[in-house]
């Protein structure tokens, strides 16, 4: 038999055990609720990012033809051309071509010299590739860590282009962006000199994405649909694949590029 004091102590011990158990279950339940109910798909951070994207689009559209102001876009236009030519070279290399050189000129022109490969694959890769990178940069621009990862990818691309660059102009252009990436990575934007979270890099990646996407879309419309340049990629592609005209191929590439950009934005909202 237990004395009254022993029974009282045992009851207190059991009560303590019962009291101590539920909070663990409640904490687990609250965490699950936070991961599902308390976090909307379109968060405040996403709203800010989409607002920044819209602001970039408006700024680029206005500044594109303004005297003096359009010079602010000049290096980013050249970066879009660089991504266009790199896409040609990358697909060419994957299809067995020998890359002899890559060129980006001061008047925003570009050229990739290669031997061999499958031209039916490498020709459309320029416009679609630069649109793909634009969509990828926009997607990663929704998250700081993802922006750092894609900035490293961009740095590798720039180093590869630097290796194949044929002119001093292109070499200086690639070096400019190679040095700019770590600068923005460690640039404090909160006023704290010890803050190296890469916020500035995220907005740089986002701007590069919007610029590359807009440049590619406008390039397709201007070169392939509106004016139909005789020496364009679509003209050559229509000769190799005569199932439709060069203008029709341009429209198809425009639709594909638009879908990639939209997917990049939507995926960024859902993923981050």
C-alpha atoms as an extended CHARMM CRD file, in Angstrom:
* protein
*
       272  EXT
         1         1  UNK       CA              0.0000000000        0.0000000000        0.0000000000  PROA      1               0.0000000000
         2         2  UNK       CA              1.0790000000        3.5970000000       -0.6610000000  PROA      2               0.0000000000
         3         3  UNK       CA              0.8250000000        6.2820000000        1.8790000000  PROA      3               0.0000000000
         4         4  UNK       CA             -1.1550000000        9.4390000000        1.1540000000  PROA      4               0.0000000000
         5         5  UNK       CA              2.0920000000       11.3480000000        0.5990000000  PROA      5               0.0000000000
         6         6  UNK       CA              3.4240000000        8.7430000000       -1.8790000000  PROA      6               0.0000000000
         7         7  UNK       CA              0.1580000000        8.7080000000       -3.8270000000  PROA      7               0.0000000000
         8         8  UNK       CA              0.2190000000       12.4880000000       -3.9960000000  PROA      8               0.0000000000
         9         9  UNK       CA              3.8220000000       12.4830000000       -5.3160000000  PROA      9               0.0000000000
        10        10  UNK       CA              2.9830000000        9.8110000000       -7.9260000000  PROA      10              0.0000000000
        11        11  UNK       CA             -0.0330000000       11.8130000000       -9.0900000000  PROA      11              0.0000000000
        12        12  UNK       CA              2.0850000000       14.9360000000       -9.4020000000  PROA      12              0.0000000000
        13        13  UNK       CA              4.7010000000       13.0060000000      -11.4240000000  PROA      13              0.0000000000
        14        14  UNK       CA              2.0910000000       11.5950000000      -13.8190000000  PROA      14              0.0000000000
        15        15  UNK       CA              0.5040000000       15.0040000000      -14.1730000000  PROA      15              0.0000000000
        16        16  UNK       CA              3.9200000000       16.4440000000      -15.0000000000  PROA      16              0.0000000000
        17        17  UNK       CA              4.4490000000       13.7990000000      -17.6690000000  PROA      17              0.0000000000
        18        18  UNK       CA              1.0330000000       14.4710000000      -19.2110000000  PROA      18              0.0000000000
        19        19  UNK       CA              1.6130000000       18.1940000000      -19.1730000000  PROA      19              0.0000000000
        20        20  UNK       CA              5.0550000000       17.8780000000      -20.7390000000  PROA      20              0.0000000000
        21        21  UNK       CA              3.9590000000       15.6970000000      -23.6920000000  PROA      21              0.0000000000
        22        22  UNK       CA              1.2920000000       17.7990000000      -25.4850000000  PROA      22              0.0000000000
        23        23  UNK       CA              3.5050000000       20.8440000000      -26.2450000000  PROA      23              0.0000000000
        24        24  UNK       CA              5.7440000000       18.6390000000      -28.4380000000  PROA      24              0.0000000000
        25        25  UNK       CA              2.7170000000       17.5920000000      -30.4810000000  PROA      25              0.0000000000
        26        26  UNK       CA              1.4180000000       21.1620000000      -30.6420000000  PROA      26              0.0000000000
        27        27  UNK       CA              4.7720000000       22.4400000000      -31.8590000000  PROA      27              0.0000000000
        28        28  UNK       CA              4.8220000000       19.7950000000      -34.5900000000  PROA      28              0.0000000000
        29        29  UNK       CA              1.2610000000       20.6770000000      -35.6060000000  PROA      29              0.0000000000
        30        30  UNK       CA              2.0040000000       24.4050000000      -35.6760000000  PROA      30              0.0000000000
        31        31  UNK       CA              5.0620000000       23.8740000000      -37.8570000000  PROA      31              0.0000000000
        32        32  UNK       CA              3.0170000000       21.9020000000      -40.3660000000  PROA      32              0.0000000000
        33        33  UNK       CA              0.3570000000       24.5850000000      -40.3810000000  PROA      33              0.0000000000
        34        34  UNK       CA              2.9820000000       27.2490000000      -41.0570000000  PROA      34              0.0000000000
        35        35  UNK       CA              4.3480000000       25.3130000000      -44.0150000000  PROA      35              0.0000000000
        36        36  UNK       CA              0.9000000000       24.9400000000      -45.5710000000  PROA      36              0.0000000000
        37        37  UNK       CA             -1.6860000000       27.4930000000      -44.4550000000  PROA      37              0.0000000000
        38        38  UNK       CA              0.3240000000       30.4900000000      -43.2680000000  PROA      38              0.0000000000
        39        39  UNK       CA              2.5500000000       30.8520000000      -46.3520000000  PROA      39              0.0000000000
        40        40  UNK       CA              0.6720000000       32.1020000000      -49.4420000000  PROA      40              0.0000000000
        41        41  UNK       CA              1.9520000000       31.1110000000      -52.8630000000  PROA      41              0.0000000000
        42        42  UNK       CA              2.1810000000       34.7640000000      -53.9020000000  PROA      42              0.0000000000
        43        43  UNK       CA              4.0190000000       36.2080000000      -50.8830000000  PROA      43              0.0000000000
        44        44  UNK       CA              4.8820000000       39.8380000000      -50.1840000000  PROA      44              0.0000000000
        45        45  UNK       CA              8.4460000000       39.1200000000      -51.3220000000  PROA      45              0.0000000000
        46        46  UNK       CA              7.1020000000       37.7860000000      -54.6300000000  PROA      46              0.0000000000
        47        47  UNK       CA              4.9780000000       40.9110000000      -55.0400000000  PROA      47              0.0000000000
        48        48  UNK       CA              8.0600000000       43.0800000000      -54.6000000000  PROA      48              0.0000000000
        49        49  UNK       CA             10.0250000000       40.9710000000      -57.1050000000  PROA      49              0.0000000000
        50        50  UNK       CA              7.2330000000       41.0980000000      -59.7040000000  PROA      50              0.0000000000
        51        51  UNK       CA              6.9920000000       44.8460000000      -59.1250000000  PROA      51              0.0000000000
        52        52  UNK       CA             10.7360000000       45.1760000000      -59.7270000000  PROA      52              0.0000000000
        53        53  UNK       CA             10.4180000000       43.1310000000      -62.9380000000  PROA      53              0.0000000000
        54        54  UNK       CA              7.5990000000       45.4070000000      -64.1240000000  PROA      54              0.0000000000
        55        55  UNK       CA              9.6810000000       48.4540000000      -63.2340000000  PROA      55              0.0000000000
        56        56  UNK       CA             12.6370000000       47.0750000000      -65.2030000000  PROA      56              0.0000000000
        57        57  UNK       CA             10.4000000000       46.4480000000      -68.2250000000  PROA      57              0.0000000000
        58        58  UNK       CA              9.0630000000       50.0200000000      -68.1530000000  PROA      58              0.0000000000
        59        59  UNK       CA             12.5230000000       51.5180000000      -67.6360000000  PROA      59              0.0000000000
        60        60  UNK       CA             14.1010000000       49.4920000000      -70.4510000000  PROA      60              0.0000000000
        61        61  UNK       CA             11.2260000000       50.2750000000      -72.8280000000  PROA      61              0.0000000000
        62        62  UNK       CA             11.4840000000       54.0200000000      -72.1210000000  PROA      62              0.0000000000
        63        63  UNK       CA             15.2730000000       54.2220000000      -72.0140000000  PROA      63              0.0000000000
        64        64  UNK       CA             15.7730000000       52.1000000000      -75.1520000000  PROA      64              0.0000000000
        65        65  UNK       CA             15.6530000000       55.0550000000      -77.5490000000  PROA      65              0.0000000000
        66        66  UNK       CA             16.1720000000       58.0540000000      -75.2850000000  PROA      66              0.0000000000
        67        67  UNK       CA             19.2870000000       60.1310000000      -76.0710000000  PROA      67              0.0000000000
        68        68  UNK       CA             22.1130000000       59.5840000000      -73.5890000000  PROA      68              0.0000000000
        69        69  UNK       CA             19.9060000000       57.4840000000      -71.2780000000  PROA      69              0.0000000000
        70        70  UNK       CA             20.0540000000       54.4930000000      -73.6330000000  PROA      70              0.0000000000
        71        71  UNK       CA             23.7970000000       54.2960000000      -72.9360000000  PROA      71              0.0000000000
        72        72  UNK       CA             22.9370000000       52.8660000000      -69.5140000000  PROA      72              0.0000000000
        73        73  UNK       CA             21.5440000000       49.8020000000      -71.2780000000  PROA      73              0.0000000000
        74        74  UNK       CA             24.4590000000       49.4280000000      -73.6740000000  PROA      74              0.0000000000
        75        75  UNK       CA             26.6120000000       46.9260000000      -71.7040000000  PROA      75              0.0000000000
        76        76  UNK       CA             23.5510000000       44.8070000000      -70.9110000000  PROA      76              0.0000000000
        77        77  UNK       CA             22.5440000000       44.7620000000      -74.5850000000  PROA      77              0.0000000000
        78        78  UNK       CA             26.0200000000       43.5010000000      -75.3770000000  PROA      78              0.0000000000
        79        79  UNK       CA             25.6350000000       40.8440000000      -72.6680000000  PROA      79              0.0000000000
        80        80  UNK       CA             22.4210000000       39.6930000000      -74.3660000000  PROA      80              0.0000000000
        81        81  UNK       CA             24.2830000000       39.4460000000      -77.6840000000  PROA      81              0.0000000000
        82        82  UNK       CA             27.0450000000       37.5190000000      -75.9220000000  PROA      82              0.0000000000
        83        83  UNK       CA             24.5110000000       35.0120000000      -74.5670000000  PROA      83              0.0000000000
        84        84  UNK       CA             23.0450000000       34.7060000000      -78.0630000000  PROA      84              0.0000000000
        85        85  UNK       CA             26.4290000000       33.8220000000      -79.5650000000  PROA      85              0.0000000000
        86        86  UNK       CA             27.3560000000       31.5500000000      -76.6600000000  PROA      86              0.0000000000
        87        87  UNK       CA             24.1200000000       29.6120000000      -77.2430000000  PROA      87              0.0000000000
        88        88  UNK       CA             25.1240000000       29.0720000000      -80.8870000000  PROA      88              0.0000000000
        89        89  UNK       CA             28.5590000000       27.8740000000      -79.7740000000  PROA      89              0.0000000000
        90        90  UNK       CA             27.2540000000       25.6710000000      -76.9550000000  PROA      90              0.0000000000
        91        91  UNK       CA             24.7540000000       23.7720000000      -79.1270000000  PROA      91              0.0000000000
        92        92  UNK       CA             27.2980000000       23.5990000000      -81.9260000000  PROA      92              0.0000000000
        93        93  UNK       CA             29.8240000000       22.0330000000      -79.5720000000  PROA      93              0.0000000000
        94        94  UNK       CA             27.2440000000       19.5460000000      -78.2940000000  PROA      94              0.0000000000
        95        95  UNK       CA             26.5300000000       18.4610000000      -81.8720000000  PROA      95              0.0000000000
        96        96  UNK       CA             30.1890000000       17.9280000000      -82.7250000000  PROA      96              0.0000000000
        97        97  UNK       CA             31.2510000000       21.3090000000      -84.0990000000  PROA      97              0.0000000000
        98        98  UNK       CA             34.6860000000       22.8230000000      -83.6040000000  PROA      98              0.0000000000
        99        99  UNK       CA             34.3510000000       26.3610000000      -82.2580000000  PROA      99              0.0000000000
       100       100  UNK       CA             36.9090000000       28.6410000000      -83.9080000000  PROA      100             0.0000000000
       101       101  UNK       CA             35.9100000000       31.9540000000      -82.4080000000  PROA      101             0.0000000000
       102       102  UNK       CA             33.1740000000       34.1570000000      -80.9270000000  PROA      102             0.0000000000
       103       103  UNK       CA             32.7530000000       37.8320000000      -81.7420000000  PROA      103             0.0000000000
       104       104  UNK       CA             30.5920000000       40.6250000000      -80.3030000000  PROA      104             0.0000000000
       105       105  UNK       CA             31.0070000000       44.0290000000      -81.9160000000  PROA      105             0.0000000000
       106       106  UNK       CA             30.4770000000       47.5360000000      -80.5970000000  PROA      106             0.0000000000
       107       107  UNK       CA             27.3950000000       48.0200000000      -82.8070000000  PROA      107             0.0000000000
       108       108  UNK       CA             25.6630000000       45.1200000000      -81.0040000000  PROA      108             0.0000000000
       109       109  UNK       CA             26.4350000000       42.5930000000      -83.7190000000  PROA      109             0.0000000000
       110       110  UNK       CA             27.6770000000       39.0790000000      -83.1210000000  PROA      110             0.0000000000
       111       111  UNK       CA             29.2630000000       36.1520000000      -84.9110000000  PROA      111             0.0000000000
       112       112  UNK       CA             30.1850000000       32.5880000000      -83.9800000000  PROA      112             0.0000000000
       113       113  UNK       CA             32.5880000000       30.7850000000      -86.2690000000  PROA      113             0.0000000000
       114       114  UNK       CA             32.4250000000       26.9890000000      -86.1230000000  PROA      114             0.0000000000
       115       115  UNK       CA             33.1070000000       23.9740000000      -88.3230000000  PROA      115             0.0000000000
       116       116  UNK       CA             30.8750000000       20.9240000000      -88.4020000000  PROA      116             0.0000000000
       117       117  UNK       CA             28.0320000000       20.1980000000      -86.0480000000  PROA      117             0.0000000000
       118       118  UNK       CA             24.3200000000       20.0480000000      -86.8440000000  PROA      118             0.0000000000
       119       119  UNK       CA             23.2810000000       23.4120000000      -88.2500000000  PROA      119             0.0000000000
       120       120  UNK       CA             19.5870000000       22.6520000000      -87.8150000000  PROA      120             0.0000000000
       121       121  UNK       CA             20.2180000000       22.5950000000      -84.0670000000  PROA      121             0.0000000000
       122       122  UNK       CA             22.7360000000       25.4130000000      -83.6970000000  PROA      122             0.0000000000
       123       123  UNK       CA             20.8830000000       28.0070000000      -85.8360000000  PROA      123             0.0000000000
       124       124  UNK       CA             17.7580000000       28.4400000000      -83.6490000000  PROA      124             0.0000000000
       125       125  UNK       CA             19.8580000000       28.1470000000      -80.4890000000  PROA      125             0.0000000000
       126       126  UNK       CA             20.8840000000       31.8100000000      -80.6260000000  PROA      126             0.0000000000
       127       127  UNK       CA             17.4820000000       33.4490000000      -80.1730000000  PROA      127             0.0000000000
       128       128  UNK       CA             16.0090000000       30.6530000000      -78.0820000000  PROA      128             0.0000000000
       129       129  UNK       CA             19.1670000000       30.3480000000      -75.9790000000  PROA      129             0.0000000000
       130       130  UNK       CA             19.2770000000       34.0180000000      -75.0110000000  PROA      130             0.0000000000
       131       131  UNK       CA             15.5460000000       33.8220000000      -74.1660000000  PROA      131             0.0000000000
       132       132  UNK       CA             16.2410000000       30.7290000000      -72.0670000000  PROA      132             0.0000000000
       133       133  UNK       CA             18.9850000000       32.4840000000      -70.1080000000  PROA      133             0.0000000000
       134       134  UNK       CA             16.7310000000       35.4910000000      -69.6560000000  PROA      134             0.0000000000
       135       135  UNK       CA             13.9940000000       33.2520000000      -68.2330000000  PROA      135             0.0000000000
       136       136  UNK       CA             16.5410000000       31.4130000000      -66.0530000000  PROA      136             0.0000000000
       137       137  UNK       CA             17.9100000000       34.6640000000      -64.6070000000  PROA      137             0.0000000000
       138       138  UNK       CA             14.3850000000       35.9280000000      -63.8930000000  PROA      138             0.0000000000
       139       139  UNK       CA             13.5060000000       32.6290000000      -62.2030000000  PROA      139             0.0000000000
       140       140  UNK       CA             16.6050000000       32.7290000000      -59.9950000000  PROA      140             0.0000000000
       141       141  UNK       CA             16.0730000000       36.4390000000      -59.2990000000  PROA      141             0.0000000000
       142       142  UNK       CA             13.2080000000       35.5420000000      -56.9770000000  PROA      142             0.0000000000
       143       143  UNK       CA             15.6980000000       34.1230000000      -54.4580000000  PROA      143             0.0000000000
       144       144  UNK       CA             19.0760000000       35.3990000000      -53.2430000000  PROA      144             0.0000000000
       145       145  UNK       CA             20.7260000000       31.9720000000      -52.9930000000  PROA      145             0.0000000000
       146       146  UNK       CA             19.4980000000       30.9890000000      -56.4500000000  PROA      146             0.0000000000
       147       147  UNK       CA             20.8120000000       34.3180000000      -57.7690000000  PROA      147             0.0000000000
       148       148  UNK       CA             24.2530000000       33.4670000000      -56.4230000000  PROA      148             0.0000000000
       149       149  UNK       CA             24.1610000000       30.0750000000      -58.1170000000  PROA      149             0.0000000000
       150       150  UNK       CA             23.1390000000       31.4750000000      -61.4960000000  PROA      150             0.0000000000
       151       151  UNK       CA             25.6990000000       34.2730000000      -61.1330000000  PROA      151             0.0000000000
       152       152  UNK       CA             28.3560000000       31.5500000000      -60.9020000000  PROA      152             0.0000000000
       153       153  UNK       CA             26.8880000000       29.9830000000      -64.0540000000  PROA      153             0.0000000000
       154       154  UNK       CA             27.1010000000       33.3680000000      -65.7870000000  PROA      154             0.0000000000
       155       155  UNK       CA             30.7140000000       33.7370000000      -64.6560000000  PROA      155             0.0000000000
       156       156  UNK       CA             31.5810000000       30.3490000000      -66.1900000000  PROA      156             0.0000000000
       157       157  UNK       CA             29.8950000000       31.3900000000      -69.4550000000  PROA      157             0.0000000000
       158       158  UNK       CA             31.9000000000       34.6140000000      -69.5000000000  PROA      158             0.0000000000
       159       159  UNK       CA             35.1580000000       32.7430000000      -68.9080000000  PROA      159             0.0000000000
       160       160  UNK       CA             34.3650000000       30.3500000000      -71.7790000000  PROA      160             0.0000000000
       161       161  UNK       CA             33.5600000000       33.2790000000      -74.0870000000  PROA      161             0.0000000000
       162       162  UNK       CA             36.7590000000       35.0040000000      -72.9740000000  PROA      162             0.0000000000
       163       163  UNK       CA             38.6890000000       31.9220000000      -74.1020000000  PROA      163             0.0000000000
       164       164  UNK       CA             37.1250000000       32.0450000000      -77.5920000000  PROA      164             0.0000000000
       165       165  UNK       CA             36.9810000000       35.8590000000      -77.8950000000  PROA      165             0.0000000000
       166       166  UNK       CA             38.6580000000       37.1630000000      -81.0270000000  PROA      166             0.0000000000
       167       167  UNK       CA             38.7040000000       40.8960000000      -80.2890000000  PROA      167             0.0000000000
       168       168  UNK       CA             39.9970000000       43.0730000000      -77.4790000000  PROA      168             0.0000000000
       169       169  UNK       CA             36.5330000000       44.6450000000      -77.2330000000  PROA      169             0.0000000000
       170       170  UNK       CA             34.8680000000       41.3280000000      -76.3600000000  PROA      170             0.0000000000
       171       171  UNK       CA             37.6520000000       40.4240000000      -73.9330000000  PROA      171             0.0000000000
       172       172  UNK       CA             37.1720000000       43.7330000000      -72.0880000000  PROA      172             0.0000000000
       173       173  UNK       CA             33.4090000000       43.2110000000      -72.0410000000  PROA      173             0.0000000000
       174       174  UNK       CA             33.6880000000       39.7570000000      -70.4830000000  PROA      174             0.0000000000
       175       175  UNK       CA             36.2550000000       40.9510000000      -67.9340000000  PROA      175             0.0000000000
       176       176  UNK       CA             33.9410000000       43.8260000000      -66.9540000000  PROA      176             0.0000000000
       177       177  UNK       CA             31.1070000000       41.4720000000      -66.0400000000  PROA      177             0.0000000000
       178       178  UNK       CA             33.4250000000       38.8830000000      -64.4700000000  PROA      178             0.0000000000
       179       179  UNK       CA             34.6890000000       41.5680000000      -62.0690000000  PROA      179             0.0000000000
       180       180  UNK       CA             31.2180000000       43.0630000000      -61.5360000000  PROA      180             0.0000000000
       181       181  UNK       CA             29.7130000000       39.8130000000      -60.2270000000  PROA      181             0.0000000000
       182       182  UNK       CA             31.8720000000       39.4580000000      -57.0550000000  PROA      182             0.0000000000
       183       183  UNK       CA             31.6120000000       43.2050000000      -56.4670000000  PROA      183             0.0000000000
       184       184  UNK       CA             27.8160000000       43.0170000000      -56.3330000000  PROA      184             0.0000000000
       185       185  UNK       CA             27.9830000000       39.7390000000      -54.3750000000  PROA      185             0.0000000000
       186       186  UNK       CA             29.7090000000       41.4540000000      -51.4490000000  PROA      186             0.0000000000
       187       187  UNK       CA             28.1800000000       44.9130000000      -51.8280000000  PROA      187             0.0000000000
       188       188  UNK       CA             26.2530000000       45.7910000000      -48.6420000000  PROA      188             0.0000000000
       189       189  UNK       CA             22.9180000000       47.4300000000      -49.4370000000  PROA      189             0.0000000000
       190       190  UNK       CA             21.4380000000       47.5590000000      -45.9260000000  PROA      190             0.0000000000
       191       191  UNK       CA             23.9460000000       50.0190000000      -44.5000000000  PROA      191             0.0000000000
       192       192  UNK       CA             25.7190000000       47.2790000000      -42.5440000000  PROA      192             0.0000000000
       193       193  UNK       CA             29.2740000000       46.8050000000      -43.8420000000  PROA      193             0.0000000000
       194       194  UNK       CA             29.1630000000       43.2330000000      -42.5450000000  PROA      194             0.0000000000
       195       195  UNK       CA             26.0500000000       42.3920000000      -44.5790000000  PROA      195             0.0000000000
       196       196  UNK       CA             27.1650000000       40.2470000000      -47.5290000000  PROA      196             0.0000000000
       197       197  UNK       CA             23.8160000000       38.6200000000      -48.3090000000  PROA      197             0.0000000000
       198       198  UNK       CA             23.9880000000       39.3640000000      -52.0340000000  PROA      198             0.0000000000
       199       199  UNK       CA             20.8860000000       41.5500000000      -52.2640000000  PROA      199             0.0000000000
       200       200  UNK       CA             22.4930000000       43.7450000000      -54.9180000000  PROA      200             0.0000000000
       201       201  UNK       CA             23.4980000000       40.6390000000      -56.8900000000  PROA      201             0.0000000000
       202       202  UNK       CA             19.8800000000       39.4270000000      -56.8940000000  PROA      202             0.0000000000
       203       203  UNK       CA             18.6110000000       42.6230000000      -58.4950000000  PROA      203             0.0000000000
       204       204  UNK       CA             21.5060000000       42.5520000000      -60.9770000000  PROA      204             0.0000000000
       205       205  UNK       CA             20.5960000000       38.9890000000      -61.9950000000  PROA      205             0.0000000000
       206       206  UNK       CA             16.9600000000       40.0330000000      -62.2850000000  PROA      206             0.0000000000
       207       207  UNK       CA             17.8540000000       42.9960000000      -64.5050000000  PROA      207             0.0000000000
       208       208  UNK       CA             20.0840000000       40.8370000000      -66.7190000000  PROA      208             0.0000000000
       209       209  UNK       CA             17.2020000000       38.3950000000      -67.0940000000  PROA      209             0.0000000000
       210       210  UNK       CA             14.6590000000       41.0480000000      -68.0570000000  PROA      210             0.0000000000
       211       211  UNK       CA             17.1390000000       42.7330000000      -70.4070000000  PROA      211             0.0000000000
       212       212  UNK       CA             18.1470000000       39.5010000000      -72.1190000000  PROA      212             0.0000000000
       213       213  UNK       CA             14.5380000000       38.3940000000      -72.5220000000  PROA      213             0.0000000000
       214       214  UNK       CA             13.3690000000       41.7450000000      -73.9020000000  PROA      214             0.0000000000
       215       215  UNK       CA             16.3670000000       42.0520000000      -76.2240000000  PROA      215             0.0000000000
       216       216  UNK       CA             15.8180000000       38.5600000000      -77.5750000000  PROA      216             0.0000000000
       217       217  UNK       CA             12.0790000000       39.0660000000      -78.1140000000  PROA      217             0.0000000000
       218       218  UNK       CA             12.6280000000       42.4290000000      -79.8210000000  PROA      218             0.0000000000
       219       219  UNK       CA             15.4580000000       40.9850000000      -81.9170000000  PROA      219             0.0000000000
       220       220  UNK       CA             13.1990000000       38.2090000000      -83.1670000000  PROA      220             0.0000000000
       221       221  UNK       CA             10.4250000000       40.6710000000      -84.0550000000  PROA      221             0.0000000000
       222       222  UNK       CA             12.7610000000       43.1770000000      -85.6980000000  PROA      222             0.0000000000
       223       223  UNK       CA             15.0630000000       40.8160000000      -87.6170000000  PROA      223             0.0000000000
       224       224  UNK       CA             12.7890000000       37.9010000000      -88.4290000000  PROA      224             0.0000000000
       225       225  UNK       CA              9.2210000000       39.1830000000      -88.5600000000  PROA      225             0.0000000000
       226       226  UNK       CA              9.0940000000       42.9260000000      -89.2310000000  PROA      226             0.0000000000
       227       227  UNK       CA             12.1020000000       43.3730000000      -91.5500000000  PROA      227             0.0000000000
       228       228  UNK       CA             13.1500000000       39.7780000000      -92.3370000000  PROA      228             0.0000000000
       229       229  UNK       CA             16.9090000000       40.3170000000      -92.6080000000  PROA      229             0.0000000000
       230       230  UNK       CA             18.3120000000       38.2520000000      -95.4940000000  PROA      230             0.0000000000
       231       231  UNK       CA             21.2850000000       36.8810000000      -93.5570000000  PROA      231             0.0000000000
       232       232  UNK       CA             19.3620000000       36.1120000000      -90.3640000000  PROA      232             0.0000000000
       233       233  UNK       CA             19.3470000000       32.7650000000      -88.5890000000  PROA      233             0.0000000000
       234       234  UNK       CA             15.7170000000       32.2210000000      -89.5860000000  PROA      234             0.0000000000
       235       235  UNK       CA             16.4560000000       32.7690000000      -93.2800000000  PROA      235             0.0000000000
       236       236  UNK       CA             19.2110000000       30.1890000000      -93.2120000000  PROA      236             0.0000000000
       237       237  UNK       CA             17.0720000000       27.8340000000      -91.1300000000  PROA      237             0.0000000000
       238       238  UNK       CA             14.2040000000       28.1380000000      -93.6380000000  PROA      238             0.0000000000
       239       239  UNK       CA             16.6240000000       27.0150000000      -96.3620000000  PROA      239             0.0000000000
       240       240  UNK       CA             17.5430000000       23.9390000000      -94.3330000000  PROA      240             0.0000000000
       241       241  UNK       CA             13.9650000000       23.2480000000      -93.1960000000  PROA      241             0.0000000000
       242       242  UNK       CA             11.7120000000       24.5800000000      -95.9770000000  PROA      242             0.0000000000
       243       243  UNK       CA              8.4790000000       23.4070000000      -94.3670000000  PROA      243             0.0000000000
       244       244  UNK       CA              7.6410000000       27.0770000000      -93.7250000000  PROA      244             0.0000000000
       245       245  UNK       CA              9.0110000000       30.5450000000      -94.4340000000  PROA      245             0.0000000000
       246       246  UNK       CA             11.6540000000       32.4130000000      -92.4540000000  PROA      246             0.0000000000
       247       247  UNK       CA              8.9600000000       34.7580000000      -91.0970000000  PROA      247             0.0000000000
       248       248  UNK       CA              6.9200000000       31.7800000000      -89.9200000000  PROA      248             0.0000000000
       249       249  UNK       CA              9.9480000000       30.3380000000      -88.1550000000  PROA      249             0.0000000000
       250       250  UNK       CA             10.4510000000       33.7490000000      -86.5280000000  PROA      250             0.0000000000
       251       251  UNK       CA              6.8820000000       33.7510000000      -85.2400000000  PROA      251             0.0000000000
       252       252  UNK       CA              7.3210000000       30.2300000000      -83.8740000000  PROA      252             0.0000000000
       253       253  UNK       CA             10.5640000000       31.1720000000      -82.1190000000  PROA      253             0.0000000000
       254       254  UNK       CA              8.8680000000       34.2830000000      -80.7120000000  PROA      254             0.0000000000
       255       255  UNK       CA              6.0990000000       32.1630000000      -79.1990000000  PROA      255             0.0000000000
       256       256  UNK       CA              8.6010000000       29.7030000000      -77.7300000000  PROA      256             0.0000000000
       257       257  UNK       CA             10.6920000000       32.5260000000      -76.2650000000  PROA      257             0.0000000000
       258       258  UNK       CA              7.5940000000       34.1950000000      -74.7700000000  PROA      258             0.0000000000
       259       259  UNK       CA              6.4970000000       30.9290000000      -73.1570000000  PROA      259             0.0000000000
       260       260  UNK       CA              9.9670000000       30.4650000000      -71.6090000000  PROA      260             0.0000000000
       261       261  UNK       CA              9.8860000000       33.9430000000      -70.0480000000  PROA      261             0.0000000000
       262       262  UNK       CA              6.3570000000       33.4590000000      -68.6640000000  PROA      262             0.0000000000
       263       263  UNK       CA              7.3120000000       30.0450000000      -67.2620000000  PROA      263             0.0000000000
       264       264  UNK       CA             10.3850000000       31.6070000000      -65.6280000000  PROA      264             0.0000000000
       265       265  UNK       CA              8.2260000000       34.1610000000      -63.7880000000  PROA      265             0.0000000000
       266       266  UNK       CA              5.5190000000       31.7070000000      -62.7210000000  PROA      266             0.0000000000
       267       267  UNK       CA              8.0540000000       29.0790000000      -61.6470000000  PROA      267             0.0000000000
       268       268  UNK       CA              9.9280000000       31.6960000000      -59.6050000000  PROA      268             0.0000000000
       269       269  UNK       CA              6.7100000000       32.5960000000      -57.7510000000  PROA      269             0.0000000000
       270       270  UNK       CA              5.8730000000       28.9680000000      -56.9590000000  PROA      270             0.0000000000
       271       271  UNK       CA              9.4170000000       27.7680000000      -56.2200000000  PROA      271             0.0000000000
       272       272  UNK       CA             10.5090000000       30.5420000000      -53.8590000000  PROA      272             0.0000000000
